[in-house]
Structure formats: structure tokens, C-alpha cells
Amino acid sequence: MGVPLTVNVALPMVLYYVLRAQDVAPWQALLLSGVTPAAHALGAALVRRRVEVFDLLVVVLLAVSAGLSAFSGSPRVLLLKDAGVPAVLGLWILGTRYAARPFAFHFAARLRGPSGAEAAERAWAQLPEFRSALRGLTLLWGGAQLLDAALSTMAALALPVDLVPVLGKIESCTILGVMVALTVRRSRAFRGRYGLPLFGPPPAADPSGAAPIPAAGDALRT
């Protein structure tokens, strides 16, 4: 997560305050600092030869907010862009809760790798508690994104313009940290109860011949 956090959080904030120290107008500083994540999104799309939804969202929101800000002359329109990203992501995450596979399942697949894919699919098909836990995490992450969007909107409309970039980043990182801690706690509790991780590969068999961790179905039967 180091590269996304650097490109989307640290660099834009630093660039904004460097530009403001050079007496660049707030709306121009916000626009120029927003170019960094947009350029990274476009570059990543060219390297991968495909467009990710998040990358497209960043570019579209920057273009729309830049146009509206230039038309209205208000930097607060550009500040609202930082609320638009979590708002769209939150609604999308919540929309996957009752899909065939929710957001948390697909996110976990990136951590499991191919070795854990079969076990995860089997648990999804056979274990209602596994499905319920991942749908619950999906609801939690979607709600957190909407909370981030609401707080960012209030900050963009009410606080001094030069305070919003740094306070907004602190607020977003705080929410992210809380969500990571809650996710880890829930995952550990689920693994301790059912012997099956929500994230990561399934537990390996003990080469010494000791009894393996009980399978999820065995834990339910006991």
C-alpha cells in the first residue's frame, strides 16, 4: 500500500503547501496537486493496458471538479473532489454486499493467492458463517467510506481552505487505520472459532504429523 498512499495522499498534500508557500492561488494549487494521482492513474493504465475503475474515477473527478472550479472561481469545488472518491467507492462497496461475491471476498482473494482460492470457494459454498462474515466486512468498509465522504464534505464547506488538505488526509488515514484494525480483529476471531482464515491462505498441515487445525465444517459440527 506504500505506493498508493504516497501518490494519492502524501505527494498531493506536500505539493499543495509548497505551491501555497510560493503564493500560488488556492484553486490553482489544488488543481496542480491533484494532477499527481491523476497522472499516476493514467500511467498505470498504460502499463497494465487496461483501465481500473478507481483510476478512472480519480481522473474523471479531477476533470469535473477542475472545470466547475474554473467556472465558479471557488477552490471549495476542488476540495469536494476528495469527498467524491470515498462517496462513489462506498456506494459501490455497499452495492456488492448482495452480489454473487461481495467486495470483501474479492479483496481477500488478492491476499490469499492461488493456493487459497479453492479453499475460499469451498468455504463460501458450504459455510454460511463465512459468507456472513465477509458480507459484514463489506458493509463495514462501505459505511466507513461514506463516513469519510460526509466528513470530507463538511470540512470542504466549513473549514479554511488551507486547513482542509492536511486535516482531510489525517481524517481519511485515521478511518483507514480503524478499519484495518477492526478487519484484523474480526479475521482473527473467525479463524480462532472456525479454523479458517477470512484473508490469506488456509493453514498448512503440520509436517510433524500433529493434528491439523479443524476445518470450518468440523468446527461447526462440534
C-alpha positions in Angstrom: 0.0 0.0 0.0 3.0 2.3 0.1 2.8 3.5 -3.5 -0.9 4.3 -3.5 -0.6 6.2 -0.1 2.4 8.1 -1.3 0.9 9.1 -4.7 -2.6 9.7 -3.6 -2.1 11.2 -0.1 1.4 12.4 0.7 2.6 13.9 -2.6 -0.6 15.9 -3.4 -0.6 17.4 0.2 3.1 18.3 0.1 2.8 19.8 -3.4 -0.2 21.9 -2.3 1.6 23.5 0.6 4.8 24.0 -1.4 2.7 25.9 -4.1 0.9 27.9 -1.4 4.2 28.9 0.1 5.0 30.3 -3.4 1.8 32.4 -3.3 0.0 30.3 -5.8 -3.8 30.8 -5.6 -5.6 28.1 -3.6 -7.6 26.8 -6.5 -4.5 26.6 -8.7 -2.5 24.8 -6.0 -5.4 22.3 -5.5 -5.6 21.7 -9.2 -1.9 21.2 -9.7 -1.6 18.9 -6.6 -4.4 16.8 -8.0 -2.5 16.1 -11.2 -0.1 13.8 -9.4 -2.7 11.0 -8.6 -4.4 11.5 -12.0 -1.1 11.2 -13.9 -0.2 8.1 -11.9 -3.6 6.6 -12.7 -3.1 7.2 -16.4 0.4 5.9 -16.3 -0.7 2.7 -14.5 -3.5 2.2 -17.1 -1.0 2.4 -19.9 1.4 0.0 -18.3 -1.3 -2.6 -17.5 -3.1 -1.9 -20.8 -6.4 -1.8 -19.0 -8.3 0.8 -17.1 -9.2 0.2 -13.4 -12.4 1.6 -12.0 -10.6 3.5 -9.3 -8.1 5.1 -11.7 -10.9 6.2 -14.0 -12.8 7.6 -11.0 -9.8 9.7 -9.9 -9.3 11.2 -13.4 -13.0 11.9 -14.0 -13.5 13.6 -10.7 -10.4 15.8 -11.2 -11.5 16.8 -14.6 -15.1 17.6 -13.5 -14.1 19.5 -10.3 -11.4 21.4 -12.2 -14.0 22.6 -14.8 -16.5 23.5 -12.1 -13.9 25.3 -10.1 -12.7 27.3 -13.1 -16.3 28.3 -13.9 -17.2 29.2 -10.3 -13.8 30.6 -9.2 -14.2 28.7 -5.9 -11.4 26.3 -4.6 -14.0 24.6 -2.4 -15.3 22.8 -5.5 -11.9 21.2 -5.9 -11.9 20.3 -2.3 -15.1 18.4 -2.7 -13.3 16.0 -5.1 -11.7 14.4 -2.1 -15.2 13.6 -0.8 -16.4 12.3 -4.2 -13.9 9.4 -4.3 -14.9 7.8 -1.0 -18.6 8.5 -1.7 -18.5 6.6 -5.0 -16.4 3.8 -3.6 -18.7 3.5 -0.5 -21.8 3.2 -2.6 -20.1 0.7 -4.9 -18.8 -1.4 -2.0 -22.3 -1.5 -0.4 -23.8 -2.4 -3.7 -21.7 -5.6 -3.8 -22.9 -6.8 -0.4 -25.6 -9.0 -2.0 -23.8 -9.7 -5.2 -22.6 -13.3 -6.0 -19.3 -12.3 -4.3 -19.0 -9.2 -2.1 -16.2 -6.7 -2.1 -14.5 -8.3 1.0 -14.3 -11.7 -0.8 -12.6 -10.2 -3.9 -10.3 -8.1 -1.7 -9.3 -11.2 0.3 -8.6 -13.1 -2.9 -5.7 -10.7 -3.5 -4.2 -11.8 -0.2 -4.9 -15.5 -0.5 -3.3 -16.0 -3.8 -4.0 -19.1 -6.0 -3.2 -21.5 -3.2 -6.1 -20.4 -1.1 -8.7 -19.8 -3.9 -10.1 -23.3 -3.8 -10.5 -23.4 0.0 -12.2 -20.0 -0.1 -14.6 -21.1 -2.8 -15.4 -24.2 -0.8 -16.0 -22.3 2.4 -18.2 -19.8 0.5 -20.4 -22.6 -0.8 -20.6 -24.6 2.4 -20.3 -22.3 5.3 -22.9 -19.6 5.9 -20.8 -18.1 8.7 -18.0 -17.5 6.2 -20.4 -15.7 3.8 -22.0 -13.7 6.7 -18.5 -12.5 7.9 -17.4 -11.3 4.5 -20.7 -9.6 3.9 -20.5 -7.9 7.3 -17.0 -6.6 6.5 -18.3 -5.4 3.2 -21.0 -3.4 5.0 -18.4 -2.1 7.4 -16.0 -0.9 4.7 -18.7 0.7 2.7 -20.1 2.5 5.7 -16.6 3.8 6.6 -16.1 5.2 3.1 -19.4 7.0 3.3 -18.5 8.4 6.7 -15.2 9.6 5.2 -17.1 11.3 2.4 -19.5 13.0 4.8 -16.7 14.3 7.0 -14.7 15.5 3.9 -17.8 17.3 2.6 -18.3 19.2 5.9 -14.6 20.1 6.1 -14.5 21.3 2.5 -17.5 23.6 3.0 -16.9 24.9 6.5 -13.1 24.9 7.3 -10.5 27.4 6.0 -9.3 26.2 2.6 -5.7 25.9 3.6 -6.5 23.6 6.5 -8.7 21.1 4.6 -5.9 19.2 2.7 -3.9 18.2 5.8 -6.9 17.7 8.1 -8.7 15.7 5.4 -5.7 13.4 4.9 -5.4 12.9 8.7 -9.2 12.1 8.9 -9.0 9.6 6.0 -5.9 7.9 7.3 -7.5 7.6 10.8 -10.6 6.0 9.4 -8.5 3.6 7.3 -6.4 2.7 10.3 -9.5 1.9 12.4 -11.0 -0.2 9.6 -7.7 -2.2 9.2 -7.7 -2.8 13.0 -11.3 -3.9 13.0 -10.8 -6.2 10.0 -7.8 -7.9 11.5 -9.6 -8.4 14.8 -12.7 -9.9 13.1 -10.5 -12.1 10.9 -8.5 -13.4 13.9 -11.8 -14.1 15.8 -13.2 -16.0 12.9 -10.1 -18.1 12.4 -9.9 -18.9 16.1 -13.5 -20.1 16.1 -13.7 -22.0 12.8 -10.0 -22.7 12.0 -10.4 -20.9 8.6 -9.0 -17.5 7.8 -11.1 -14.9 6.1 -7.9 -13.5 4.5 -4.7 -15.2 3.4 -4.0 -18.9 2.6 -5.5 -21.8 4.5 -3.4 -23.2 7.4 -0.8 -25.7 6.3 -0.7 -29.2 7.6 1.9 -29.8 10.3 4.8 -31.9 8.8 5.4 -33.5 12.2 2.2 -35.4 12.0 0.3 -33.3 14.6 -3.4 -32.9 14.1 -4.2 -30.1 11.7 -6.4 -27.1 12.6 -10.0 -28.2 12.4 -11.8 -27.5 9.1 -14.6 -25.0 9.2 -17.3 -27.7 8.8 -15.8 -29.7 11.6 -15.8 -26.7 13.9 -19.5 -26.2 13.2 -20.3 -29.8 13.8 -18.6 -29.7 17.2 
